[in-house]
Structure formats: C-alpha cells, structure tokens
C-alpha cells in the first residue's frame, strides 16, 4: 500500500481480533516463501537465448540430478520468453518462435516434474532486453497489470520477477509495483512476487516476498565492469539484515557459480555467504552439464539447512579486521551458524573466539564444507585462501532450566519480561546491544544476566535493545484450556519492529508489529499490542522472539478471552462494545456501523495487523479491495467495534 500504515491507533483496546471465527481460506502472500526460495534462473547462463526444448531439458536435469530433492523447486525464465506484441485482449503472449507450445504447456511440463514455474516481467513499457535491443515492444506491464496477472494465473505461474527498465514518463515506482502486487494478490493464484528494482526501499516488504537489494551481479569478486562483483553484493546486502524474515527476503541476486571468471574458492564463498545471509539461492548455470564439484556446492546438505532454517534470520557481519570477517546466524533450535570470510588477495588465518559471540566454554562444531564434526571447541582458527570461506554450525546444548522465581509463572497473569529462565547465553542468541559482552543496562535486578540489557525506567524494569532473532524463555503454568487475550507493553523508535510468541517450540502468534513511538523520546513511548492465543492447561515453555528491528519490552499479560484482566493483572485494554458481526459477500453498506471517513484497522484471523485503510463510501468490502486485499477472511476494527469480513473475489 502506498500510504504509510498507522498502527498506533489500532493497538490500544483492540480485543480478540484473532481466532474468533473460522480460518483464512487462501494462502496469505506472507506465507508463500517462509524460507528463502531455492531454484534456477535462466539469465546468467543463457541471457536472452532461451527456448522451450532447452527449458524442458533443464527441468529434467533439476529432477535427475537431485536438485529438486535438495530443495531447488523454482524453475524461472528470465527476459525474452515473451513476444514483442500483445494478444488481441492486450495480454502478454509467448514468443511463437522460441516457445511455440505456449507458456501454459511449459508450465504444465515443469509442474509435472514436481517443480514450480516462474516468469519475468517489467513495470515499465518494455523489458530490459527489449529496451536495450531498441525493439518496438509492448513487453512491459505498465498499464496492463491486472490483465497480465490474470494471464499468469491462467498459465499456472508460481513466481513473478518484476524488473525496472523503460520506466513510463511521469510514473511512480512505488505505485507501479504496488499495482502489480494488488493484481497478483487478486489473480486467483498464489504467485510469489519478486521485486527487481536494483535497490531496497522501505515500502517493498509491505507488497512483496523478496526484493533485490543491489544492482546486477557479475562473475567477478570485485567488478571491473558495469555490474557488481560478488563481494560488493555481500557487503551491500549486509546493511539490510534486520529487514529479512519468513515470507520476506533480501535478494542479493543470482548465483555466478559455474560461470566464467570466479575461482572455485570464490564460488564456494558465494554459496557460504548466500547461505548465512538467508538469501534466495537461484542457480544460473547449465545444470545439464554440472561437474561433481559444482553439484556438491549446490547440494551440500549442511549449507542448505543453514540457509533454509525456519527461524528466518539473516546472518550478519559482527567483525571485520583487515578483511578477515566473522558472520553469525541464529538457528531455530538454538544452534548458531558461523561464516568465516577472507576478503584478501592472499591466504589468511581467520579466527573466532566463541566467547566474543556470547558462548562460554566448549561446544560441538560442525564444518559444513568438510562434512565433518570438529569436536568440542571454544574457538576456531582457519587458514583460508584468497577470497575463501568456512561455514560452521555450533551445536549448542540447552542451558539447564530453572525458573528465575523458583516456580512456573502463572497464566492467566502478568509476566514481567525481566523474569526469564534463559537469556540465550550459551545459545548463541544473546540479548545485548551491539555485541557488547557486558550489561549496558541501568539496573542491578539480575546478577545472572550479564548479556541482557535490563533497564529501570521510572517504575518499570524493561529489557531493551532486543534485535532480530534474539529470544527469552519462561516456564509458565496455564490454569485452563482455552482462548486467552495476550497483551504486551512494547516500545520502539523504528517502523519495522516486531515479535512473536511460541509455546513448547510451536508458534502461538503470528508476527506482531510494534508501533513506532511518538515524540522526541519515541523509544520510551510504550504501547500495548494484543492478540488472541489458544493455550493448553499445564506447564509449558513460553518463548518471546524478536522478528524485526530494535525494540524494548516491559511485560506480557495473559487474560482469559472476553475478560477484562484489570489493573492487578496488567491488562491495559479498554472496555467497550466488542461485539463481532459477520459480513459475507461482495458488497455491504456500513454507514450504520462506521462513520464516513473512518480509518479501519485490518487484521488476519490469527491476530496479525495487516494495515489501515480509509472507509470509502461506507463500503467495507470495496475499501479493502481498493487497498489491495485479496480474497479471504479478515477482522476489521475501528475504535472498539470489530467485524468479520469475507472477501469473495
């Protein structure tokens, strides 16, 4: 959506928007690629010279080589699959010479192999190859977004890469890409949306599944031409690490493995770094002719597992001393992936002391590329060739658990965030500012939590400077089965902060957005956010995990759904009319419920805030459609009034 989403007016007093009625009847775009997509793209190896027999052979090779079974499931055609002219209805059509059977037939063939099928387009008037060839072409989708999206759905396309050439005069990039996003979401098919605009903009995560963070990649470590070298791409992509998360990925472009000019060590380093950065991995070589050496780079199970870890945190650089770099990536099970990189033109020894990354003592270490366990270590020292790398997994044993207050915390009830059992020390997931090894907080509340920033702010004790992938765990005792209203008091100076809760390793909330604070001291502007969760009676392990940018948290409160927790329980929600009305169909006048000009807060049925829309002509249905919401079931709220809305088309 073009308009900035204002969450702050939606969070106070928002009761039970999730788990009330039914389930969502479609795959929300956020859920299409919960791990980075793996696959193949035609451009770096074939450029514009693609044809249907060649693509069928590539599909066969992806299956027969084992690439599909290793997780590489997307087969994506890049530029020049299309004709220069559109069909009689104004839609894109295949090049009749190179793809005479049509795109539906190619998609069907790819699908028959158990793969997914992707195509390429452009938000301008012509695609990049057609533009650079000076062809009189209608290959761009500017002004044709809806008809093109429906054609993609008709063909069976699963992935749409959308480029940035031949921009129409007077057009706006955000508006152009948003129109296509809306069209794809209303096409009747789940289609991954990949923005290729050669740079990151903060509106991209709101409308796309992945986005290019840099200019085009080329087959050199450092570029001597118009493109960007592999290392330059790595360096640029790192700055956006906190933005990536499941369903939304930074894309540092395709692989140059098995293409010209890169040494074997440089090719291996590209795989290492794409793995640690949770990057989409799109092979772009001729997989019909893979050597065993190249095949091993693509299909190394340890490397793929690190890339595909479901926590979805992008690893980032934590040290760079004279080109000798250490990168870390926290994993879902508490392990820590570590990449060592030598950005020098000569062999160097790269070291990592585990104490410097929050791990005390010795831990088991697995070397991904050597496929062997190195035993228990407290540090590593690896001799790496020029532009070489190592990819390690630190296998960490759980920290012995003991509730901080001696017994499980009661639910319903208020959980003070500083009363955690385990703070991540020894788990590779410490909660402290800028990798400092000492507590920078202003509280002496926890003597045993030197790696956690605990602050006293007025009458509050809070945990601060939480960043992506960090977590805290609590032993809790749930009194009864049922639905509970979870209220969390949170603060952030950023627009991209968020968190989620899990119980015994299973998510009980989707990502919950943390609203940006107001005023000069916005990082201290605490706001309540809510979600409805279903809990089971008994003792459990509750985990709070940060999924977005820096944030602070004061407490988490659980009250039985429908009950006001009261001041004693810490429930700060407002009372009022919380009735829910079911609306089904394609049109309904709502002037009798919401006043003209109302701003409506939209949530998924599991409580995730999806955006704020203006009420248009008193019609909630049309207001959601105009804002780009796809068919499905939503909870809509304004003030204390909420309704269930089902968009049928």
C-alpha positions as a printed Julia matrix, in Angstrom:
649×3 Matrix{Float64}:
   0.0     0.0     0.0
   1.32    3.39   -0.87
   0.03    5.11    2.22
   2.09    4.62    5.37
   0.36    2.22    7.77
  -0.53    3.79   11.11
  -0.64    1.03   13.69
  -0.69    3.17   16.81
  -4.4     3.95   16.56
  -5.22    0.25   16.22
  -3.37   -1.32   19.13
  -4.96    0.29   22.21
  -8.07   -1.54   23.32
  -8.11   -3.91   20.38
  -9.86   -7.01   21.69
  -9.72  -10.52   20.3
  -9.26   -9.96   16.59
  -7.79  -13.4    16.01
  -9.14  -16.93   16.37
 -12.75  -15.7    16.61
 -14.45  -17.07   13.55
 -13.28  -19.6    11.0
  -9.96  -19.79    9.2
  -8.43  -17.92    6.29
  -9.49  -19.57    3.04
  -6.43  -18.65    1.0
  -2.65  -18.58    1.3
  -1.74  -15.13    2.53
   1.13  -13.68    0.44
   3.29  -13.54    3.6
   3.14  -17.35    3.84
   4.25  -18.23    0.3
   8.0   -18.48    0.94
   8.53  -18.97    4.66
  12.13  -19.98    3.91
  14.26  -18.39    1.16
  13.19  -19.7    -2.27
  15.63  -22.11   -3.95
  15.66  -22.71   -7.67
  17.09  -21.9   -11.08
  17.02  -18.78  -13.29
  17.95  -18.61  -16.96
  19.65  -15.22  -17.21
  23.29  -15.51  -16.09
  23.87  -18.66  -18.14
  21.67  -18.18  -21.23
  20.77  -14.47  -21.14
  18.1   -13.82  -23.78
  18.77  -17.06  -25.66
  16.12  -19.37  -24.23
  13.72  -21.8   -25.88
  11.23  -24.42  -24.8
  13.25  -27.57  -25.56
  16.18  -26.18  -23.6
  13.93  -25.34  -20.64
  12.37  -28.8   -20.64
  15.87  -30.28  -20.53
  16.72  -28.01  -17.6
  13.61  -29.25  -15.77
  14.65  -32.85  -16.44
  18.17  -32.13  -15.18
  16.9   -30.49  -11.98
  14.99  -33.66  -11.17
  17.52  -36.25  -12.36
  20.5   -34.56  -10.65
  18.76  -34.43   -7.27
  18.49  -30.63   -7.2
  14.73  -30.82   -6.77
  15.03  -33.2    -3.84
  17.65  -30.89   -2.31
  15.03  -28.1    -2.26
  15.6   -26.28   -5.57
  11.99  -26.23   -6.73
  11.6   -23.0    -8.75
  12.42  -23.02  -12.47
  12.28  -19.38  -13.54
  12.55  -17.96  -17.05
  14.1   -14.53  -17.24
  13.85  -11.98  -20.07
  12.84  -12.69  -23.68
  10.36  -15.53  -23.28
   7.64  -13.14  -24.48
   6.63  -11.76  -27.86
   7.16   -8.09  -28.61
   3.42   -7.73  -29.27
   0.44   -8.42  -27.02
  -2.51  -10.63  -27.95
  -5.91   -9.39  -29.1
  -7.08   -8.94  -25.49
  -4.0    -6.88  -24.61
  -2.25   -9.59  -22.59
   1.34  -10.8   -22.72
   1.95  -13.74  -25.02
   4.78  -16.18  -25.71
   7.4   -15.73  -28.4
   5.95  -18.01  -31.12
   9.38  -18.93  -32.49
  11.16  -19.91  -29.27
   8.16  -21.11  -27.26
   5.71  -22.36  -29.91
   3.74  -24.57  -27.5
   2.89  -21.6   -25.29
   3.6   -20.82  -21.66
   0.75  -22.94  -20.28
   2.31  -26.02  -21.89
   5.74  -25.18  -20.46
   4.26  -24.57  -17.02
   2.4   -27.88  -17.19
   5.63  -29.69  -18.09
   7.53  -28.06  -15.24
   4.73  -28.85  -12.81
   4.65  -32.48  -13.98
   8.23  -32.76  -12.72
   7.25  -31.6    -9.25
   8.75  -28.14   -9.79
   7.26  -24.65   -9.65
   7.31  -22.29  -12.64
   8.4   -18.66  -12.72
   8.4   -15.88  -15.31
   9.93  -12.44  -15.68
   8.32   -9.08  -16.43
   8.86   -5.36  -16.09
   6.95   -2.47  -14.54
   7.91   -0.19  -17.43
   6.88   -0.16  -21.08
   9.48   -2.72  -22.2
  11.55   -5.39  -20.51
  15.27   -4.71  -20.13
  16.41   -6.85  -23.07
  13.76   -5.43  -25.38
  14.65   -1.9   -24.27
  18.4    -2.41  -24.71
  17.79   -4.01  -28.12
  15.83   -0.92  -29.22
  12.9    -3.12  -30.21
   9.48   -1.59  -30.65
   7.95   -3.76  -27.94
   4.93   -3.94  -25.65
   6.57   -6.4   -23.25
   6.33   -4.21  -20.12
   3.3    -4.44  -17.84
   2.81   -0.73  -17.21
  -0.94   -0.11  -17.52
  -1.58   -3.84  -18.05
  -1.09   -5.12  -14.51
  -4.48   -6.73  -13.96
  -4.73   -8.44  -17.33
  -1.13   -9.7   -17.09
  -1.63  -11.06  -13.55
  -4.71  -12.95  -14.63
  -2.83  -14.37  -17.62
  -0.02  -15.53  -15.32
  -2.59  -17.28  -13.13
  -4.22  -18.84  -16.2
  -0.86  -20.23  -17.33
  -0.04  -21.6   -13.86
   2.83  -19.28  -12.96
   4.11  -19.56   -9.37
   6.79  -16.83   -9.27
   6.95  -13.41  -10.92
  10.22  -11.46  -11.12
   9.41   -7.82  -11.9
  12.2    -5.63  -13.33
  12.8    -1.89  -13.62
  13.54   -0.87  -17.23
  11.97    1.65  -19.65
  10.01    3.4   -16.92
   6.94    5.23  -18.23
   7.24    9.04  -18.17
   5.67   10.54  -15.06
   5.13    7.16  -13.39
   5.99    6.34   -9.78
   7.94    3.21   -8.85
   6.11    2.54   -5.61
   2.73    2.96   -7.28
   3.73    0.78  -10.25
   4.97   -2.09   -8.09
   2.01   -1.78   -5.73
  -0.44   -2.07   -8.64
   1.18   -5.31   -9.72
   1.23   -6.6    -6.15
  -2.5    -5.98   -5.85
  -3.13   -7.58   -9.24
  -1.19  -10.71   -8.3
  -3.0   -11.0    -4.98
  -6.33  -10.82   -6.79
  -5.35  -13.09   -9.68
  -6.85  -16.22   -8.16
  -3.48  -17.95   -7.8
  -0.68  -17.87   -5.22
   2.22  -16.15   -7.0
   5.49  -15.21   -5.31
   6.26  -11.55   -6.03
   9.95  -10.72   -6.55
  10.81   -7.04   -6.99
  13.9    -6.36   -9.12
  14.39   -2.6    -8.69
  18.17   -2.85   -8.04
  17.93   -1.19   -4.61
  15.95   -1.51   -1.39
  13.08    0.81   -0.45
  11.2     0.62    2.83
   7.82    0.1     1.12
   8.91   -3.16   -0.51
   8.27   -5.56    2.43
   4.65   -4.39    2.52
   3.92   -5.59   -1.01
   6.48   -8.26   -1.99
   8.01  -11.55   -0.92
  11.55  -10.61   -1.92
  13.37   -7.64   -3.37
  16.76   -7.01   -4.91
  18.95   -5.01   -2.57
  21.67   -4.22   -5.11
  22.43   -3.73   -8.77
  23.02   -6.76  -11.04
  25.67   -9.27  -10.06
  28.55  -10.3   -12.34
  31.12  -13.13  -12.39
  33.93  -11.35  -10.51
  34.83  -10.95   -6.83
  35.18   -7.2    -7.35
  33.77   -5.72  -10.5
  35.85   -4.34  -13.35
  32.73   -3.7   -15.44
  29.23   -2.21  -15.2
  27.87   -4.89  -12.83
  28.62   -5.51   -9.15
  31.09   -8.16   -8.01
  30.17  -10.93   -5.59
  31.91   -9.3    -2.62
  30.4    -5.88   -3.37
  26.98   -7.54   -3.31
  27.74   -9.26    0.02
  28.91   -6.01    1.56
  25.85   -4.05    0.4
  23.3    -6.72    1.38
  24.55   -6.89    4.97
  23.17   -3.47    5.89
  19.57   -4.73    5.48
  19.89   -7.86    7.63
  17.23   -6.87   10.17
  14.58   -6.49    7.47
  14.56  -10.13    6.33
  12.13  -12.58    7.91
   9.96  -15.56    6.9
   7.94  -14.65    3.8
  10.06  -11.54    3.11
  13.67  -11.79    1.92
  16.54   -9.58    0.85
  17.66  -10.76   -2.6
  21.35  -10.24   -3.45
  20.77  -11.64   -6.97
  21.52  -14.97   -8.64
  24.49  -17.28   -8.31
  27.54  -16.94  -10.55
  28.72  -20.43   -9.59
  29.95  -22.46  -12.61
  30.13  -19.35  -14.79
  33.27  -17.56  -16.03
  35.92  -15.64  -14.07
  35.29  -16.81  -10.49
  37.8   -19.14   -8.84
  36.49  -22.27   -7.14
  37.09  -20.68   -3.72
  35.14  -17.58   -4.77
  32.28  -19.78   -5.98
  32.26  -21.65   -2.67
  32.3   -18.33   -0.83
  29.23  -17.17   -2.73
  27.42  -20.31   -1.56
  28.68  -19.78    2.0
  27.52  -16.19    2.14
  24.16  -16.75    0.42
  23.55  -19.48    3.0
  24.48  -17.4     6.06
  22.55  -14.36    4.71
  19.32  -16.39    4.32
  19.33  -15.28    0.69
  17.19  -16.76   -2.08
  19.51  -19.16   -3.92
  18.85  -19.13   -7.66
  21.28  -21.28   -9.63
  22.05  -19.73  -13.01
  24.35  -22.23  -14.7
  23.76  -25.02  -17.2
  22.72  -27.77  -14.8
  22.64  -30.26  -17.7
  26.46  -30.19  -17.6
  27.24  -29.93  -13.88
  30.54  -31.33  -12.66
  30.53  -33.32   -9.43
  32.48  -30.5    -7.79
  29.83  -27.89   -8.69
  26.99  -30.26   -7.83
  28.44  -30.62   -4.33
  28.44  -26.84   -3.88
  24.74  -26.66   -4.75
  23.61  -29.72   -2.83
  25.65  -29.66    0.38
  23.02  -30.55    2.99
  24.63  -28.6     5.83
  24.8   -25.44    3.72
  21.19  -25.78    2.53
  19.95  -26.44    6.08
  21.56  -23.23    7.36
  20.0   -21.23    4.52
  16.59  -22.85    5.0
  16.4   -22.58    8.79
  12.81  -21.74    9.7
  13.71  -19.02   12.21
  14.36  -16.93    9.11
  17.02  -14.6    10.49
  19.53  -13.18    8.01
  23.06  -13.67    9.31
  25.19  -10.55    9.56
  28.8    -9.49    9.92
  29.93   -9.0    13.52
  33.63   -8.36   12.93
  35.91   -7.29   10.06
  39.59   -6.95   10.91
  41.76   -6.26    7.87
  39.37   -8.15    5.61
  39.15  -11.16    7.96
  35.45  -11.4     8.75
  33.13  -13.29   11.11
  29.39  -13.6    10.38
  26.74  -15.24   12.61
  23.21  -16.52   12.05
  20.99  -17.82   14.9
  19.04  -21.02   14.2
  15.57  -22.17   15.22
  16.82  -24.93   17.57
  19.28  -22.63   19.37
  22.36  -23.56   17.32
  24.49  -20.82   15.79
  25.81  -20.77   12.22
  29.14  -19.03   11.75
  30.79  -17.99    8.47
  34.45  -17.02    8.26
  35.41  -14.98    5.19
  38.8   -13.87    3.87
  38.42  -10.77    1.7
  42.14  -10.59    0.97
  44.1   -11.49   -2.16
  46.39  -13.78   -0.16
  45.93  -16.67    2.27
  44.99  -15.5     5.78
  44.17  -17.12    9.11
  40.69  -16.13   10.29
  39.85  -16.7    13.95
  36.73  -16.64   16.07
  36.7   -16.89   19.85
  33.28  -18.16   20.85
  33.23  -16.01   23.98
  33.15  -13.0    21.65
  29.84  -14.2    20.2
  28.19  -14.93   23.54
  29.14  -18.59   24.0
  31.04  -19.64   27.09
  33.13  -22.78   27.21
  33.45  -25.51   24.61
  30.74  -26.55   22.17
  30.45  -29.1    19.37
  31.4   -27.66   15.97
  30.31  -29.0    12.57
  32.18  -27.96    9.38
  29.64  -27.75    6.53
  32.04  -27.93    3.6
  34.26  -30.63    5.1
  31.13  -32.53    6.18
  32.72  -33.44    9.46
  32.44  -32.8    13.16
  35.42  -30.95   14.62
  34.7   -31.9    18.23
  34.28  -29.62   21.24
  35.99  -26.26   20.81
  35.98  -22.82   22.4
  37.44  -21.1    19.36
  38.33  -21.8    15.73
  41.32  -20.7    13.68
  41.08  -21.49    9.97
  43.6   -20.83    7.2
  41.6   -19.55    4.25
  42.84  -18.95    0.7
  42.27  -15.65   -1.09
  38.52  -14.87   -1.04
  37.95  -18.2     0.7
  35.42  -19.07    3.4
  34.4   -21.59    6.03
  30.84  -22.42    7.08
  30.37  -23.81   10.58
  27.49  -24.84   12.8
  27.93  -24.54   16.54
  25.78  -27.25   18.1
  24.75  -25.95   21.47
  23.37  -27.94   24.36
  20.37  -26.46   26.16
  21.16  -24.41   29.22
  19.9   -26.13   32.4
  16.5   -24.64   33.1
  15.47  -23.21   36.45
  12.6   -20.73   36.77
  14.01  -17.42   37.96
  11.46  -17.13   40.8
  11.73  -20.8    41.68
   8.39  -21.85   40.19
   6.43  -21.52   36.96
   4.81  -18.17   36.23
   1.0   -18.26   36.33
  -1.27  -17.83   33.3
  -3.62  -16.01   33.45
  -1.33  -13.38   34.87
   1.34  -10.85   34.15
   4.83  -11.94   33.13
   7.49   -9.32   33.79
   9.92   -9.59   30.9
  12.99   -9.46   33.16
  11.93  -12.68   34.99
  13.17  -15.06   32.28
  14.58  -18.55   32.85
  17.09  -18.49   29.99
  18.53  -15.41   28.38
  20.26  -17.02   25.42
  23.78  -17.06   26.89
  25.34  -20.29   25.69
  22.72  -20.49   22.97
  24.4   -18.12   20.52
  21.45  -15.8    20.85
  22.24  -13.15   23.41
  20.16  -10.07   24.02
  22.6    -7.23   24.3
  23.44   -4.07   22.43
  25.91   -4.14   19.54
  27.51   -7.41   20.62
  28.91   -5.9    23.83
  29.98   -8.57   26.32
  28.74   -6.65   29.36
  25.34   -5.5    30.52
  24.84   -1.92   29.36
  21.56   -1.56   31.18
  20.87    0.68   34.14
  19.6    -1.97   36.56
  21.09   -4.42   39.04
  17.92   -6.54   39.07
  19.57   -9.64   37.56
  23.09  -10.51   38.64
  22.98  -13.65   36.5
  22.11  -11.94   33.21
  25.24  -10.09   32.18
  24.38  -10.36   28.5
  20.92   -8.82   28.71
  20.21   -5.09   28.74
  17.88   -4.68   31.73
  16.86   -1.09   32.44
  14.97    0.71   35.17
  12.74    3.37   33.62
  10.62    5.07   36.23
   8.54    2.35   37.89
   9.3    -0.09   35.04
  12.03   -2.67   34.66
  12.38   -3.43   30.95
  14.58   -5.46   28.63
  15.96   -3.23   25.91
  17.87   -3.28   22.63
  16.31   -6.55   21.51
  17.13   -7.32   17.89
  16.14   -9.8    15.2
  16.38  -13.44   16.2
  17.0   -12.89   19.9
  14.76  -14.58   22.44
  13.94  -15.04   26.11
  12.21  -18.09   27.64
   9.88  -18.57   30.63
   8.46  -21.6    32.43
   4.71  -20.96   32.69
   1.73  -22.79   34.19
  -1.53  -22.39   32.26
  -4.58  -22.79   34.51
  -7.12  -23.94   31.89
  -7.51  -24.81   28.23
  -8.97  -22.06   26.07
  -8.52  -18.73   24.34
  -6.52  -16.0    26.07
  -6.0   -12.35   25.27
  -2.28  -11.61   25.2
  -1.28   -8.0    25.87
   2.34   -6.86   25.57
   3.74   -3.47   26.55
   6.37   -2.56   23.95
   8.32    0.42   22.65
  10.41    1.16   19.59
  11.88    4.08   17.7
  11.62    2.07   14.46
   8.86    1.31   12.0
   9.95   -2.3    11.38
   9.94   -3.78   14.88
   8.04   -6.94   15.72
   7.96  -10.11   17.79
   6.22  -13.46   18.08
   5.45  -15.9    20.87
   5.81  -19.68   20.85
   4.87  -22.38   23.34
   6.94  -25.57   23.52
   8.51  -24.73   20.16
   5.23  -24.05   18.32
   4.2   -20.51   17.36
   1.09  -19.3    19.18
   1.06  -15.91   17.43
   1.97  -14.65   14.02
   4.42  -11.76   13.92
   3.05   -8.87   15.98
   4.05   -5.41   14.8
   5.46   -2.98   17.36
   4.25    0.55   16.62
   6.83    3.31   16.31
   6.76    5.6    19.32
   5.79    9.24   19.17
   7.64   12.34   20.24
  11.3    13.11   20.82
  11.78   10.17   23.21
   9.84    7.76   20.99
  11.96    4.81   22.12
  10.34    5.23   25.57
   6.77    5.53   24.26
   5.32    2.21   25.45
   2.18    0.95   23.73
   0.01   -2.11   24.24
  -0.38   -4.63   21.44
  -2.75   -7.58   21.59
  -3.52  -10.95   20.05
  -5.78  -13.86   20.92
  -3.95  -17.13   21.58
  -5.15  -20.67   22.26
  -3.4   -22.29   25.23
  -3.44  -25.74   26.82
  -3.57  -26.4    30.55
  -0.3   -27.36   32.2
   3.37  -26.38   32.47
   4.96  -25.14   29.25
   7.93  -23.21   27.92
   7.0   -19.76   26.56
   9.46  -18.11   24.19
   9.47  -14.43   23.2
  11.37  -13.93   19.91
  12.21  -10.63   18.21
  11.39  -10.71   14.49
  12.09   -7.11   13.47
  14.21   -4.09   14.28
  15.36   -2.92   17.73
  12.62   -2.86   20.38
  12.12   -2.73   24.17
   9.52   -4.69   26.17
   8.12   -4.25   29.67
   5.7    -7.16   30.23
   3.43   -9.76   28.66
  -0.01  -10.32   30.19
  -2.45  -13.17   29.59
  -6.15  -12.89   30.46
  -8.98  -15.26   29.63
 -10.5   -14.11   26.35
 -13.52  -11.91   26.9
 -12.48  -10.99   30.43
 -11.0    -7.68   31.47
  -7.75   -8.56   33.22
  -7.97   -5.46   35.4
  -5.14   -3.39   36.75
  -3.87   -6.14   39.02
  -3.22   -8.46   36.09
  -1.62   -5.81   33.97
  -4.27   -5.79   31.25
  -4.34   -2.28   29.9
  -7.04   -2.87   27.31
 -10.04   -0.57   27.11
 -13.58   -1.67   27.76
 -16.41   -1.08   25.35
 -18.52   -2.68   22.68
 -16.52   -5.62   21.42
 -19.31   -7.32   19.5
 -18.41   -9.07   16.28
 -20.53   -9.02   13.14
 -20.09  -11.46   10.26
 -20.26   -9.94    6.78
 -20.28  -12.24    3.74
 -20.45  -11.4     0.05
 -19.11   -8.74   -2.25
 -20.94   -5.6    -1.14
 -22.36   -4.25    2.09
 -23.17   -0.72    3.2
 -21.62    0.0     6.59
 -22.56    3.66    7.25
 -24.71    2.44   10.13
 -21.66    0.9    11.86
 -18.68    3.03   10.84
 -18.82    6.75   10.28
 -17.87    8.21    6.9
 -14.13    8.78    6.65
 -13.3     6.18    9.3
  -9.85    4.65    9.35
 -10.24    0.87    9.6
  -7.59   -1.41   11.1
  -7.37   -4.76    9.29
  -6.15   -7.97   10.95
  -5.75  -11.58    9.87
  -7.9   -14.14   11.64
  -4.93  -15.06   13.8
  -4.49  -11.5    15.04
  -1.75  -10.16   12.76
  -2.1    -6.46   11.89
  -2.2    -6.16    8.08
  -2.74   -2.43    7.59
  -5.04    0.54    7.94
  -7.46    1.6     5.2
  -9.83    4.51    4.68
 -13.55    3.71    4.57
 -14.73    4.56    1.04
 -18.42    5.41    0.52
 -19.35    3.45    3.63
 -18.46    0.17    1.89
 -16.04   -2.0     3.84
 -15.73   -4.62    1.1
 -14.74   -2.17   -1.59
 -12.45   -0.32    0.8
 -10.44   -3.5     1.36
 -10.37   -4.33   -2.34
  -9.21   -0.83   -3.27
  -6.44   -1.17   -0.7
  -5.28   -4.38   -2.4
  -6.51   -7.08   -0.02
  -7.03  -10.47   -1.66
  -9.99  -12.78   -1.2
 -10.2   -14.29    2.26
 -11.42  -13.59    5.78
 -10.33  -10.55    7.79
 -11.14   -8.85   11.08
 -11.81   -5.13   10.65
 -11.77   -2.75   13.59
 -12.4     0.92   14.26
 -12.2     2.01   17.87
 -13.84   -0.77   19.9
 -16.11   -2.06   17.12
 -14.96   -5.09   15.14
 -16.49   -7.08   12.3
 -15.54  -10.17   10.34
 -15.28   -9.53    6.61
 -15.09  -12.21    3.93
 -13.95  -11.05    0.5
 -15.27  -13.49   -2.07
 -13.35  -12.02   -5.01
